[in-house]
Amino acid sequence: MPGVSSRRGTRLVLLLVLIFAAVVPTSCRSQRFAHLRLLQTFPDPSPSPCHAAGSDPAPSPGDPKHPIACIDDRDMGAPKYPEVVHAERNAVINWFTVTGEGSIAVVFNDKSPVRHLICGQNKAFCQAVIDNDAVVGPYEYSLTITRGGRKKSIDPTVQVDPGMVNWEQDLKP
C-alpha cells in the first residue's frame, strides 16, 4: 500500500497550500489597508506658502525651526531654488513647487541628516525630519523636478544649524 501514504501526503500538501493561499492575501490586504488608512490620516501639506503668480518672485517662508523650500518651476529650463536650506535638528523641512504641479524627488548623498523622508507620489512636495543626532554642518542632496514632460535636477544643500526643535513648544500656531 505505498500509494496510500503518497495520496495522504499529497492531500496534506494540497490542504496546506489552500490554507496558505487563503491566509496570506488577507494578511497582506489588511496590512495594505492599514497603510492606506495611515496615509489618509495625514493629508498632503498645502503648497500655499510657495504660491506665486505671474512674474512675482517665489516666496522664501520659514526659518530653521520650520524650513520651507520653494522651488520655482515656472521656467523648467532654469528653475530657481534656495541653494541652502537652514534647519535645526528635529525640524520638519517642506519642499514645494511654486506652481503646485508636477513632482519633486529628494535624494541625499552618502550622509543624510534626515529621517522619515516622504515625497508625495506624483505630487509637488516632499517632507523630511532632521534627525535629532544630525551633526551640525552642510549636507548635499539632489532634487529632481518633473513637470510638463520636462525633468530638471539641481544640487542644493541643507545646513543643519545648532539648536533643536521641541514640537510641543516651537511649532504651536
C-alpha positions, 0 to 999 in steps of 0.5 A: 500500500505505498500509494496510500501514504503518497495520496495522504501526503499529497492531500496534506500538501494540497490542504496546506497550500489552500490554507496558505493561499487563503491566509496570506492575501488577507494578511497582506490586504489588511496590512495594505489597508492599514497603510492606506488608512495611515496615509489618509490620516495625514493629508498632503501639506498645502503648497500655499506658502510657495504660491506665486503668480505671474512674474512675482518672485517665489516666496522664501517662508520659514526659518530653521525651526520650520524650513520651507523650500520653494522651488520655482518651476515656472521656467523648467529650463532654469528653475530657481531654488534656495541653494541652502536650506537652514534647519535645526535638528528635529525640524520638519523641512517642506519642499514645494513647487511654486506652481503646485504641479508636477513632482519633486524627488529628494535624494541625499548623498552618502550622509543624510541628516534626515529621517522619515523622508516622504515625497508625495507620489506624483505630487509637488512636495516632499517632507523630511525630519532632521534627525535629532543626532544630525551633526551640525554642518552642510549636507548635499542632496539632489532634487529632481523636478518633473513637470510638463514632460520636462525633468530638471535636477539641481544640487542644493544643500541643507545646513543643519544649524545648532539648536533643536526643535521641541514640537510641543513648544516651537511649532504651536500656531 
